[in-house]
Amino acid sequence: MAESKGALIAKTVQKHAGRAKEKFLQNLGKVDRTADDIFDEHLQNFTRQQNAANRLQKEFNNYIRCIRACHAASKSLFDSLNEIYESNWSGHELLYVQAQNVEMLWHDFGHKLADQVLVPLNSYQSQFPEMRKKIEKRGRKLVDFDSQRHNFQSLQSNPKKRDDIKVAKSKEMLEEAKRTYEVLNSELHDELPALYDSRVLFLVTNLQTLFSAEQVFHAETSKVYSELEAIVDKLATDCQRGAYTVKKSSPTSPKKSPTSPNSTMNSTPSSPLAGATTDNLPPGVLYRVKATYKYTREDVDELSFEVGEIIRVVEYDDLEEQEEGWLMGIKESNGEKGMFPANFTRPI
């Protein structure tokens, strides 16, 4: 058993050494090599096809990773929206339902791309490494054939030193090497063009599946986002109607004030307060007040003022907007108009 294994190793080493010698002599131009222009053209086509398949597989894998990242980002966004969209707002339940629909569409889209596009692409690409091995084997067998051919020619070239036994043995080895090479060569002459021709049908089928999946996904998500837009539009309409407006309450006196804000102010500015002067006032002015405390507005429709500023009290443009404890006024210093808390002022 040990001798058989050793003999096998020696034979393998000898075969590799013989191939290396033959290729070295061919590269130096010392011996010829079997030429096959048609096979060389098939090999060039195969190499281009393999490079294209490798690039397509690489880019599509990257595309799938991006789709999964977008899916995760979409889920996080809608989770956040569901948390901040208050339960008493219109469309609260519908928002949750549509968020689930978006999640389902992303999930189905990702699975369809993986199962119907990536799997066939991987199967297509997997043909090339096996075919490449067969091509390399064919190359080795061609070198063996050329080597045996040159050895046989060398033994026949010197009739004086001709050894018929060696010649016969060499011829037998040459015929065996030729048969082995020609079987592989013939198979590749059939398989390489067939594989190259398959590229068009594969690409068409693969791209049709990809683009169809994209079209369905975007069409369905467009419908969902139309529903979401309608939900938000309804919320905006309700908000404009004051459905979610927090009513202002009468402000309390400043903490550092030595006395409480004036509490004698009427909630209705149309009737002058006790002690308020109404003589010689400009048209539309009900009476005047003086700020007894500083006030900083909390909304855009309010007035800010410092202690001592004079404000002319006027009617609300819309009496329905009037709120208890608040007056509408115009600052004499700059003509700015807005609401202000009555108990931060006193009539003059």
C-alpha positions in Angstrom: 0.0 0.0 0.0 2.9 2.4 0.9 4.6 1.6 -2.4 1.4 2.2 -4.4 0.9 5.6 -2.7 4.5 6.5 -3.2 4.3 5.5 -6.9 1.2 7.7 -7.3 2.9 10.7 -5.7 6.0 10.2 -8.0 3.7 9.9 -11.0 1.9 13.1 -10.1 5.2 15.0 -9.6 6.5 13.7 -12.9 3.3 14.8 -14.7 3.5 18.3 -13.2 7.2 18.6 -14.1 6.5 17.4 -17.6 3.8 20.0 -18.1 6.0 22.8 -16.7 8.8 21.8 -19.1 6.4 21.7 -22.1 4.9 25.1 -21.3 8.3 26.6 -20.8 9.5 25.3 -24.2 6.3 26.6 -25.8 6.7 30.0 -24.3 10.3 30.1 -25.6 9.1 29.1 -29.1 11.3 25.9 -29.0 8.3 23.7 -29.7 4.9 24.4 -31.2 1.5 24.2 -29.5 -1.8 23.0 -30.8 -3.8 26.0 -31.9 -7.6 26.3 -31.8 -8.8 29.8 -32.8 -12.5 28.9 -32.4 -12.0 27.7 -28.8 -10.0 30.9 -28.1 -13.0 32.9 -29.2 -15.3 30.8 -27.0 -13.0 31.4 -24.1 -13.0 35.2 -24.6 -16.8 35.2 -24.7 -16.9 33.1 -21.5 -14.6 35.4 -19.7 -16.6 38.5 -20.6 -19.8 36.6 -19.6 -18.4 35.5 -16.2 -17.1 39.1 -15.4 -20.6 40.5 -16.2 -22.3 37.9 -14.1 -19.9 38.5 -11.1 -20.5 42.3 -11.3 -24.3 41.9 -11.6 -24.3 39.6 -8.6 -22.2 42.0 -6.6 -24.3 45.0 -7.4 -27.6 43.2 -6.8 -26.4 42.0 -3.4 -25.6 45.6 -2.5 -29.0 46.6 -3.8 -30.7 44.0 -1.6 -28.8 45.3 1.4 -30.0 48.9 0.6 -33.6 47.7 0.3 -33.3 46.0 3.7 -31.8 49.2 5.2 -34.7 51.3 3.7 -37.2 48.7 5.2 -35.6 49.1 8.6 -35.7 52.9 8.4 -39.3 52.9 7.3 -40.3 50.7 10.2 -38.5 53.0 12.7 -40.1 56.1 11.2 -43.6 54.7 11.5 -43.0 53.3 15.0 -42.0 56.9 15.9 -45.1 58.4 14.2 -47.4 55.9 16.0 -45.9 57.0 19.3 -46.3 60.7 18.8 -49.7 60.7 17.0 -52.0 61.3 19.9 -54.9 58.9 20.5 -57.6 61.6 20.4 -56.4 62.9 17.0 -58.5 62.0 13.9 -57.2 59.1 12.0 -55.2 57.6 14.9 -56.3 54.0 14.2 -56.1 54.5 10.4 -52.5 55.6 10.8 -51.6 52.4 12.6 -53.4 50.3 10.0 -51.6 52.0 7.1 -48.2 51.7 8.9 -48.8 48.0 9.1 -49.6 48.0 5.3 -46.4 49.7 4.5 -44.5 47.2 6.7 -46.1 44.3 4.8 -45.3 45.8 1.4 -41.6 46.2 2.3 -41.5 42.7 3.7 -43.1 41.2 0.6 -40.9 43.2 -1.7 -37.7 42.1 0.0 -38.7 38.4 -0.1 -39.7 38.7 -3.8 -36.3 40.2 -4.7 -34.4 37.6 -2.7 -36.4 34.5 -3.9 -37.3 35.4 -7.5 -34.3 37.6 -8.5 -31.3 36.8 -6.3 -31.7 33.0 -6.2 -31.8 32.6 -10.0 -28.9 35.0 -10.3 -26.9 33.0 -7.9 -27.7 29.8 -9.8 -26.7 31.4 -13.1 -23.4 32.7 -11.6 -22.6 29.3 -10.0 -22.1 27.8 -13.5 -19.0 29.8 -14.2 -16.6 28.4 -11.5 -17.4 24.8 -12.5 -17.0 25.6 -16.2 -13.7 27.4 -15.4 -12.4 24.3 -13.8 -13.2 22.3 -16.9 -11.5 24.8 -19.1 -8.4 24.6 -16.9 -8.5 20.8 -17.1 -8.8 21.0 -20.9 -5.7 23.3 -20.9 -3.7 20.7 -18.8 -4.7 17.9 -21.1 -3.8 19.9 -24.1 -0.3 20.4 -22.7 -0.1 16.6 -22.0 -1.1 15.9 -25.6 1.5 18.3 -27.0 4.1 16.9 -24.7 3.4 13.3 -25.8 3.3 14.4 -29.5 6.7 16.1 -29.2 8.1 13.1 -27.4 6.8 10.7 -30.1 8.2 12.9 -32.8 11.6 13.0 -31.1 11.8 9.2 -30.9 10.9 8.9 -34.6 13.3 11.6 -35.7 16.5 9.5 -35.3 16.2 6.2 -37.2 19.7 5.0 -36.2 18.9 5.2 -32.4 15.3 4.2 -32.8 13.9 1.9 -30.1 10.7 0.3 -31.4 9.5 -0.6 -28.0 9.8 3.0 -26.8 8.2 4.3 -30.0 5.3 1.9 -29.5 4.9 2.9 -25.9 5.1 6.6 -26.8 2.5 6.2 -29.5 0.1 4.5 -27.1 0.6 7.3 -24.6 0.1 9.9 -27.4 -3.2 8.3 -28.5 -4.5 8.1 -24.9 -3.5 11.8 -24.3 -5.2 12.8 -27.6 -8.5 10.9 -26.7 -8.6 12.5 -23.3 -8.0 16.0 -24.7 -10.4 15.6 -27.6 -13.3 14.5 -25.3 -12.9 17.6 -23.1 -12.3 19.8 -26.1 -15.4 18.6 -27.9 -17.6 19.0 -24.8 -16.4 22.6 -24.3 -17.0 23.4 -27.9 -20.6 22.5 -27.3 -21.1 23.9 -23.8 -19.3 27.2 -24.0 -21.4 28.6 -26.9 -24.6 27.3 -25.3 -23.7 29.0 -22.0 -22.9 32.2 -23.8 -26.2 32.2 -25.7 -28.1 31.7 -22.5 -27.1 35.1 -21.2 -29.8 37.0 -23.1 -32.7 34.9 -22.0 -31.5 34.9 -18.4 -31.0 38.7 -18.3 -34.5 39.3 -19.9 -36.2 36.9 -17.4 -34.3 38.3 -14.4 -34.9 41.9 -15.2 -38.6 41.3 -16.0 -39.0 39.9 -12.5 -37.0 42.7 -10.9 -38.9 45.5 -12.7 -42.3 43.9 -12.1 -41.6 43.6 -8.4 -40.5 47.2 -8.3 -43.6 48.3 -10.2 -46.0 46.5 -7.9 -44.2 47.7 -4.7 -44.2 51.3 -5.7 -47.8 51.2 -7.0 -49.1 49.7 -3.8 -47.1 52.0 -1.5 -48.3 55.0 -3.5 -51.9 54.0 -2.6 -51.0 53.7 1.1 -49.2 57.1 1.1 -52.3 58.6 -0.5 -54.3 57.3 2.4 -51.8 58.6 4.8 -51.9 62.0 3.2 -55.6 62.1 3.5 -55.3 61.3 7.2 -52.9 64.2 7.8 -55.1 66.5 5.7 -58.1 65.7 8.0 -55.9 66.4 11.0 -54.9 69.7 9.6 -58.6 70.7 8.9 -59.6 69.7 12.4 -56.7 71.7 13.8 -57.7 74.8 11.8 -61.2 74.5 13.2 -59.8 74.6 16.8 -60.5 71.0 17.6 -57.2 70.6 19.4 -56.6 74.2 20.7 -55.8 74.4 24.4 -57.9 77.2 26.0 -55.9 79.9 27.6 -56.5 80.4 31.3 -56.0 83.6 33.4 -52.4 84.0 34.3 -51.4 84.0 37.9 -49.4 86.9 39.4 -45.7 86.9 39.0 -43.9 85.2 41.8 -41.7 88.2 42.7 -44.5 90.7 42.6 -45.1 92.4 45.9 -48.9 92.5 45.3 -51.3 90.3 43.4 -52.2 91.4 39.8 -55.2 93.7 39.6 -58.3 91.5 39.9 -61.0 94.2 39.3 -60.8 93.9 35.5 -64.0 92.9 33.8 -63.9 90.0 31.4 -65.9 92.1 28.9 -63.8 94.9 27.3 -66.9 96.6 25.8 -67.8 98.1 29.2 -65.3 100.5 30.8 -63.9 99.4 34.2 -64.4 101.5 37.5 -61.9 104.3 37.4 -61.1 104.1 33.7 -61.1 107.4 31.8 -63.1 107.3 28.6 -62.9 111.0 27.6 -60.9 112.1 24.6 -60.1 108.6 23.4 -59.3 107.8 19.7 -62.2 106.1 17.8 -62.5 102.5 18.6 -60.5 102.7 21.9 -62.6 101.6 24.9 -60.2 102.8 27.6 -56.5 102.7 28.5 -54.5 100.6 30.9 -51.0 100.7 32.3 -48.9 97.6 32.8 -48.3 96.9 36.5 -46.2 93.7 35.8 -44.0 92.6 33.0 -45.5 90.1 30.6 -43.7 88.0 27.9 -46.1 86.6 25.3 -46.4 82.8 24.9 -48.1 82.9 21.5 -47.9 84.9 18.3 -51.3 86.6 18.9 -50.3 88.0 22.3 -48.6 91.2 23.4 -45.4 91.5 25.4 -44.8 94.5 27.5 -42.7 96.0 30.3 -44.0 97.6 33.5 -45.4 101.1 32.9 -46.2 100.6 29.2 -49.6 102.1 28.1 -52.0 99.9 26.2 -55.3 101.0 24.5 -58.1 98.4 25.0 -60.2 97.7 21.9 -62.9 95.3 20.9 -62.0 91.8 19.6 -62.3 91.6 15.8 -64.3 88.4 16.4 -66.1 88.4 19.7 -66.1 84.5 19.6 -62.3 84.7 20.1 -62.6 86.6 23.4 -61.4 84.6 26.4 -62.1 85.2 30.0 -59.4 87.3 31.8 -57.9 88.4 28.5 -58.2 91.8 26.7 -57.4 92.9 23.2 -55.2 96.0 23.0 -52.8 98.2 21.1 -49.5 99.3 22.6 -49.1 103.1 22.4 -45.3 102.7 22.1 -45.3 100.9 18.7 -48.9 100.2 17.7 -48.5 96.5 18.1 -51.8 94.7 18.6 -52.6 91.5 20.5 -54.2 89.8 23.4 -52.9 90.3 27.0 -53.8 89.2 30.5 -56.0 91.8 32.1 -54.7 91.3 35.7 -51.2 92.3 34.6 -52.5 95.9 34.1 -54.6 98.6 35.8 -57.0 101.1 34.2 -56.0 104.7 33.8 
